[in-house]
Amino acid sequence: MIDPLLPEEGFHLDMLLILNTYLDQVGSHPAEANSQLSRALGVDDSPIRERILLAFQLVASLRLPEAARVLKEVGLENPDWIPHVYPVLAMVFKYITSGPSVQELATFGIEPVMAFYRQYPDHPEAQRALIDMLLYFGRLESLSTVLAQADLNRFVAEVGDYQQLRYRLDNYRDRCRLSIVLVTWQRPEHLRHTLERLKAALWCDDVEIVIGVNDDWQATLDVITQFGIDKVRVNDRNGGINFYKEIFPLAEGEYLIEIDDDIEAFPHHFDKDIIEALQSDASLGYVGHWPQRYLLQVSGRQLPGLEPMHLMTPRLGKPFGIGPVSGACAGMRRKDFVRMNGFGRATLSSQSGEEMQIIRKLSLYGMVSGVFFDQGLEVRVVGE
């Protein structure tokens, strides 16, 4: 049930993997699936077993209000049971992407966790749940209040995260206009092509490029050196997209744009579109370009981009829609990224992408995401 790329502290991503395994098994072997689930959740011999299983099954069915009621009831009944309740709540507000709106998913745990803390303000498990949730969303002032009332010896890691967030906000400073951020892995020729196209397409001239390298290939480093890029971090193993947690904080621009390392073509002045959209509307927190075409690497065939699933509201005289964003080319105000505590208290993986983490966190600050369409973004993909 555990992803090989899952770090030692998975920040509740293991719960999502447990959920996916359960969904794969429950249709054909329901009794066995429930038995495995109760063991995985640590409630095999617990008096709350049936209610925790019910809550998990309700989450699996996306009956989230009912699940929240069951979990709240269990946690309020006995604070010692909160460690079995909170991971299920956290799985939903950190990682679930289907069903209700992004904001409904993001706020799923707030009322139960606050209720636990109101009823048991001195209990360490009620405190732990609230501190983790507040750290995840970057709610610094509320964190200050809770930590002031807690035994800090119980929360050494959490206090460290709080202090780092406080430091980043207190010492925030833009050192350039734009930061371009990407992570690459074992495809130096793709990286070379992407950087060539990037240089040709950029509008901003006050820009830094930040690269995370998920391999130890000298050819990759040679490409980076040839482009004069010196803001580089090399991972000692392939950490997947979770490496973004180390790379994004290296950026120092006023605006931060993430790109993939396999871009065939960028829209001309794509960065200008993103920056001007963010400048023109404070409610826009995350803006990108939607891939117009995909290039199959082996055959060279082109496939059209995915159909829009957005609320269309033209911006800057171009087709634009409120909705999902592709991390192939997407940006935000860096100060918003810092304020929401970046990717803190989450794990990025193939099942938990950086785009949805940004979108759900920004939703708690009243911000939405959107993309420009039909501007020429073309992405290479593996395939015939």
C-alpha positions as CSV (number, residue, x, y, z in Angstrom):
1,M,0.0,0.0,0.0
2,I,3.0,2.3,0.3
3,D,4.4,4.2,-2.6
4,P,8.1,3.5,-3.1
5,L,8.7,7.3,-3.4
6,L,6.8,8.0,-0.2
7,P,9.1,9.7,2.3
8,E,9.4,8.6,5.9
9,E,7.0,11.3,6.9
10,G,4.3,11.0,4.2
11,F,1.9,13.7,5.7
12,H,-1.1,11.4,5.3
13,L,-0.5,10.4,1.7
14,D,-0.4,6.8,2.9
15,M,-4.1,7.2,3.6
16,L,-4.8,7.9,-0.1
17,L,-2.8,4.8,-1.1
18,I,-4.8,2.8,1.4
19,L,-8.0,4.2,-0.1
20,N,-7.0,3.3,-3.6
21,T,-6.1,-0.3,-2.6
22,Y,-9.4,-0.6,-0.8
23,L,-11.3,0.6,-3.9
24,D,-9.5,-1.9,-6.1
25,Q,-10.4,-4.8,-3.8
26,V,-13.8,-4.1,-2.2
27,G,-15.9,-4.9,-5.2
28,S,-14.6,-8.5,-5.6
29,H,-13.6,-9.3,-2.0
30,P,-15.5,-7.0,0.3
31,A,-14.9,-9.0,3.6
32,E,-11.1,-9.3,2.9
33,A,-10.9,-5.7,1.9
34,N,-12.6,-4.5,5.1
35,S,-10.3,-6.7,7.2
36,Q,-7.2,-5.3,5.5
37,L,-8.6,-1.8,5.8
38,S,-9.2,-2.1,9.6
39,R,-5.6,-3.4,10.1
40,A,-4.2,-0.6,7.9
41,L,-6.1,2.0,9.9
42,G,-5.0,0.5,13.2
43,V,-8.5,-0.2,14.5
44,D,-8.6,-4.0,14.2
45,D,-9.4,-4.6,17.9
46,S,-10.8,-1.1,18.7
47,P,-14.3,-0.2,19.8
48,I,-14.4,2.4,17.1
49,R,-13.6,-0.1,14.3
50,E,-17.0,-0.1,12.7
51,R,-17.5,3.7,12.8
52,I,-14.0,4.3,11.3
53,L,-14.6,1.8,8.6
54,L,-18.0,3.4,7.9
55,A,-16.4,6.9,7.7
56,F,-13.7,5.6,5.3
57,Q,-16.4,3.9,3.1
58,L,-18.4,7.1,3.0
59,V,-15.3,9.0,1.9
60,A,-14.7,6.3,-0.8
61,S,-18.3,6.9,-2.0
62,L,-17.7,10.7,-1.8
63,R,-20.4,11.1,0.8
64,L,-18.2,13.6,2.5
65,P,-20.7,15.4,4.8
66,E,-21.8,12.1,6.3
67,A,-18.2,11.0,6.7
68,A,-17.3,14.2,8.5
69,R,-20.2,13.8,10.9
70,V,-19.1,10.2,11.9
71,L,-15.5,11.3,12.3
72,K,-16.4,14.3,14.4
73,E,-18.6,12.2,16.6
74,V,-15.8,9.7,17.3
75,G,-13.2,12.4,18.0
76,L,-15.5,14.2,20.4
77,E,-16.4,11.1,22.3
78,N,-12.8,10.4,23.3
79,P,-9.7,12.6,22.4
80,D,-7.5,9.5,22.5
81,W,-9.3,8.4,19.3
82,I,-8.4,11.5,17.4
83,P,-5.2,9.8,16.0
84,H,-7.5,7.4,14.2
85,V,-9.8,10.1,13.0
86,Y,-7.6,12.9,11.9
87,P,-5.6,11.0,9.2
88,V,-8.9,10.3,7.4
89,L,-9.9,14.0,7.6
90,A,-6.4,15.0,6.4
91,M,-6.5,12.6,3.5
92,V,-9.6,14.4,2.2
93,F,-8.6,18.0,2.6
94,K,-5.0,17.4,1.5
95,Y,-5.3,14.9,-1.4
96,I,-8.8,13.9,-2.6
97,T,-9.5,15.6,-6.0
98,S,-12.9,14.3,-7.1
99,G,-16.4,14.9,-6.1
100,P,-17.2,18.3,-4.5
101,S,-15.6,21.7,-5.3
102,V,-12.0,22.3,-4.5
103,Q,-13.0,24.7,-1.7
104,E,-15.4,22.1,-0.2
105,L,-12.6,19.5,-0.2
106,A,-10.1,22.0,1.3
107,T,-12.5,22.9,4.2
108,F,-13.6,19.4,4.9
109,G,-11.6,19.0,8.1
110,I,-11.9,22.5,9.5
111,E,-15.2,22.1,11.5
112,P,-14.4,18.7,13.1
113,V,-10.8,19.6,14.0
114,M,-11.9,22.9,15.5
115,A,-14.6,21.1,17.5
116,F,-12.0,18.7,18.9
117,Y,-9.8,21.6,20.0
118,R,-12.7,23.5,21.5
119,Q,-13.8,20.5,23.6
120,Y,-10.3,19.3,24.5
121,P,-8.0,22.4,24.3
122,D,-5.4,20.9,26.6
123,H,-5.3,17.4,25.0
124,P,-2.1,16.9,22.9
125,E,-4.0,14.9,20.2
126,A,-6.5,17.7,19.7
127,Q,-3.7,20.2,19.6
128,R,-1.7,18.0,17.1
129,A,-4.5,17.8,14.7
130,L,-5.2,21.5,14.7
131,I,-1.5,22.4,14.4
132,D,-1.0,20.1,11.4
133,M,-4.0,21.6,9.7
134,L,-3.0,25.2,10.4
135,L,0.5,24.5,9.2
136,Y,-0.8,22.9,6.0
137,F,-2.8,26.0,5.1
138,G,-0.2,28.5,6.4
139,R,-2.5,30.1,9.1
140,L,0.3,31.7,11.0
141,E,-1.5,33.8,13.5
142,S,-3.8,31.0,14.6
143,L,-0.8,28.8,14.9
144,S,0.8,31.3,17.2
145,T,-2.2,31.1,19.5
146,V,-2.3,27.3,19.6
147,L,1.4,26.8,20.1
148,A,1.4,29.3,22.9
149,Q,-0.9,27.1,24.9
150,A,0.8,23.7,24.1
151,D,3.7,21.8,25.6
152,L,6.2,22.6,22.8
153,N,8.4,19.6,23.8
154,R,5.6,17.5,22.2
155,F,5.7,19.4,18.9
156,V,9.4,19.9,18.1
157,A,9.0,19.3,14.3
158,E,5.8,21.4,14.2
159,V,7.5,24.3,16.0
160,G,10.4,24.1,13.6
161,D,8.0,24.3,10.6
162,Y,6.3,27.3,12.2
163,Q,9.5,29.1,12.8
164,Q,10.6,28.5,9.2
165,L,7.3,29.9,7.9
166,R,7.5,32.9,10.2
167,Y,11.1,33.5,9.0
168,R,10.2,33.3,5.3
169,L,7.4,35.8,5.7
170,D,9.2,38.2,8.0
171,N,12.2,38.2,5.6
172,Y,10.3,38.1,2.3
173,R,12.1,40.0,-0.4
174,D,11.8,39.9,-4.2
175,R,15.3,39.8,-5.8
176,C,14.1,39.6,-9.4
177,R,10.9,40.0,-11.4
178,L,10.4,36.3,-12.4
179,S,11.6,32.9,-11.4
180,I,11.3,30.0,-13.8
181,V,11.3,26.7,-11.9
182,L,11.5,23.1,-13.3
183,V,12.6,19.6,-12.3
184,T,14.3,17.3,-14.7
185,W,15.2,13.6,-14.8
186,Q,17.4,11.7,-17.3
187,R,16.5,13.5,-20.5
188,P,19.2,16.1,-21.2
189,E,18.3,16.6,-24.9
190,H,14.7,17.4,-23.9
191,L,16.0,19.8,-21.3
192,R,18.2,21.5,-23.9
193,H,15.3,21.9,-26.3
194,T,13.0,23.2,-23.5
195,L,15.6,25.8,-22.4
196,E,16.2,26.9,-26.0
197,R,12.5,27.4,-26.6
198,L,12.2,29.1,-23.2
199,K,14.9,31.7,-24.0
200,A,13.2,32.5,-27.3
201,A,9.7,32.9,-25.8
202,L,10.4,34.9,-22.6
203,W,9.2,38.5,-22.4
204,C,10.7,39.3,-19.0
205,D,14.4,40.2,-18.9
206,D,14.7,40.2,-15.1
207,V,14.5,36.5,-14.7
208,E,16.2,33.6,-12.9
209,I,16.0,29.9,-13.8
210,V,15.9,27.4,-10.9
211,I,16.4,23.7,-11.8
212,G,16.1,20.6,-9.7
213,V,18.0,17.6,-11.1
214,N,16.6,14.2,-10.1
215,D,19.6,12.2,-11.6
216,D,23.4,12.1,-11.5
217,W,24.0,12.3,-15.3
218,Q,26.8,14.5,-16.3
219,A,25.1,15.2,-19.6
220,T,22.2,16.9,-17.7
221,L,24.6,19.1,-15.7
222,D,26.5,19.9,-19.0
223,V,23.3,21.2,-20.5
224,I,22.6,23.4,-17.5
225,T,26.1,24.8,-17.6
226,Q,25.9,25.6,-21.3
227,F,22.9,27.8,-20.5
228,G,24.7,29.6,-17.7
229,I,22.2,28.5,-15.1
230,D,23.8,28.4,-11.6
231,K,20.7,28.0,-9.4
232,V,20.7,24.2,-9.4
233,R,20.0,21.5,-6.8
234,V,20.9,17.9,-7.5
235,N,19.1,15.1,-5.7
236,D,21.0,12.1,-4.6
237,R,18.1,9.9,-5.8
238,N,15.0,10.3,-8.0
239,G,12.6,11.8,-5.6
240,G,9.9,12.3,-8.2
241,I,7.9,15.5,-8.1
242,N,8.2,15.7,-4.3
243,F,11.6,17.3,-5.2
244,Y,9.6,20.4,-5.9
245,K,9.3,20.9,-2.2
246,E,13.1,21.7,-2.2
247,I,13.2,23.6,-5.5
248,F,10.3,26.1,-5.2
249,P,11.7,27.7,-2.1
250,L,14.9,28.5,-3.9
251,A,13.0,31.0,-6.2
252,E,13.4,34.6,-5.3
253,G,11.3,36.3,-8.0
254,E,8.1,38.4,-7.6
255,Y,6.4,35.9,-9.8
256,L,7.0,32.1,-10.0
257,I,6.3,30.1,-13.1
258,E,6.7,26.3,-13.2
259,I,7.4,24.6,-16.5
260,D,8.0,21.0,-17.6
261,D,11.3,19.9,-19.0
262,D,9.7,18.4,-22.1
263,I,8.2,21.5,-23.8
264,E,8.2,21.4,-27.6
265,A,7.0,24.9,-28.0
266,F,6.0,27.8,-25.7
267,P,3.5,30.6,-26.5
268,H,5.4,33.8,-27.4
269,H,5.7,35.9,-24.3
270,F,3.8,33.3,-22.2
271,D,5.2,34.9,-19.1
272,K,3.7,38.3,-20.0
273,D,0.2,36.7,-20.2
274,I,0.6,35.1,-16.8
275,I,2.0,38.1,-15.0
276,E,-0.6,40.5,-16.5
277,A,-3.5,38.2,-15.6
278,L,-2.2,38.0,-12.0
279,Q,-1.8,41.8,-11.9
280,S,-5.2,42.5,-13.3
281,D,-7.3,40.4,-10.8
282,A,-6.4,39.8,-7.2
283,S,-8.8,36.8,-7.1
284,L,-6.7,34.9,-9.6
285,G,-4.0,33.0,-7.6
286,Y,-2.7,30.5,-10.2
287,V,-2.6,31.1,-13.9
288,G,-1.2,29.0,-16.8
289,H,-1.4,28.1,-20.4
290,W,-3.4,25.0,-21.4
291,P,-1.5,22.6,-23.7
292,Q,-2.8,23.1,-27.2
293,R,-1.0,20.0,-28.6
294,Y,0.9,17.0,-27.5
295,L,3.8,15.6,-29.5
296,L,4.3,11.8,-29.4
297,Q,8.0,11.3,-28.9
298,V,8.4,8.1,-31.0
299,S,6.3,8.7,-34.0
300,G,6.3,12.5,-34.0
301,R,2.5,12.6,-34.3
302,Q,0.6,15.4,-32.8
303,L,-2.5,15.0,-30.7
304,P,-4.9,17.8,-29.7
305,G,-4.9,19.1,-26.2
306,L,-7.6,18.0,-23.7
307,E,-11.0,19.6,-24.1
308,P,-11.6,22.6,-21.8
309,M,-13.5,21.9,-18.6
310,H,-13.4,25.5,-17.5
311,L,-15.8,28.4,-17.0
312,M,-14.8,30.6,-20.0
313,T,-14.1,34.2,-19.2
314,P,-11.8,35.9,-21.7
315,R,-8.8,37.8,-20.4
316,L,-6.4,40.2,-22.1
317,G,-8.3,39.7,-25.3
318,K,-7.5,35.9,-25.3
319,P,-9.6,32.8,-24.5
320,F,-9.3,32.1,-20.8
321,G,-11.1,29.8,-18.4
322,I,-11.5,29.4,-14.7
323,G,-10.7,25.9,-13.6
324,P,-7.8,23.3,-13.5
325,V,-4.3,24.3,-14.4
326,S,-1.5,22.3,-16.2
327,G,1.8,22.4,-14.4
328,A,3.5,22.3,-17.8
329,C,3.3,26.1,-17.7
330,A,1.7,27.8,-14.8
331,G,2.6,30.7,-12.4
332,M,1.6,32.6,-9.3
333,R,2.7,35.4,-7.1
334,R,5.6,34.0,-5.0
335,K,4.3,35.9,-1.9
336,D,1.1,33.8,-2.1
337,F,3.1,30.7,-2.3
338,V,5.1,31.6,0.8
339,R,2.0,32.8,2.7
340,M,0.1,29.5,2.1
341,N,3.2,27.6,3.4
342,G,4.1,26.3,-0.1
343,F,3.9,22.5,-0.2
344,G,4.3,22.2,3.6
345,R,2.7,19.3,5.4
346,A,1.9,17.5,2.1
347,T,3.7,15.0,-0.1
348,L,3.8,15.4,-3.9
349,S,3.5,12.3,-6.0
350,S,1.8,10.9,-9.1
351,Q,-1.4,10.8,-7.0
352,S,-0.9,14.2,-5.5
353,G,0.4,16.7,-8.0
354,E,1.7,20.2,-7.2
355,E,-1.1,21.8,-9.2
356,M,-3.9,20.6,-7.0
357,Q,-1.9,21.3,-3.8
358,I,-1.6,25.0,-4.9
359,I,-5.2,25.3,-6.1
360,R,-6.7,23.8,-2.9
361,K,-4.5,25.9,-0.6
362,L,-5.2,29.1,-2.5
363,S,-8.9,28.4,-2.3
364,L,-8.8,29.1,1.4
365,Y,-7.5,32.5,0.6
366,G,-10.4,33.2,-1.7
367,M,-8.4,32.7,-4.9
368,V,-9.1,30.7,-8.0
369,S,-7.1,29.3,-10.9
370,G,-7.4,29.5,-14.6
371,V,-5.6,29.1,-18.0
372,F,-5.2,30.7,-21.4
373,F,-6.2,28.5,-24.4
374,D,-5.0,28.2,-28.0
375,Q,-1.8,30.1,-27.5
376,G,0.6,27.4,-28.8
377,L,1.8,25.5,-25.8
378,E,3.0,22.1,-27.1
379,V,4.2,19.3,-24.8
380,R,6.2,16.2,-25.6
381,V,4.8,12.9,-24.2
382,V,5.9,9.3,-24.2
383,G,4.0,7.3,-26.8
384,E,3.9,6.1,-30.4
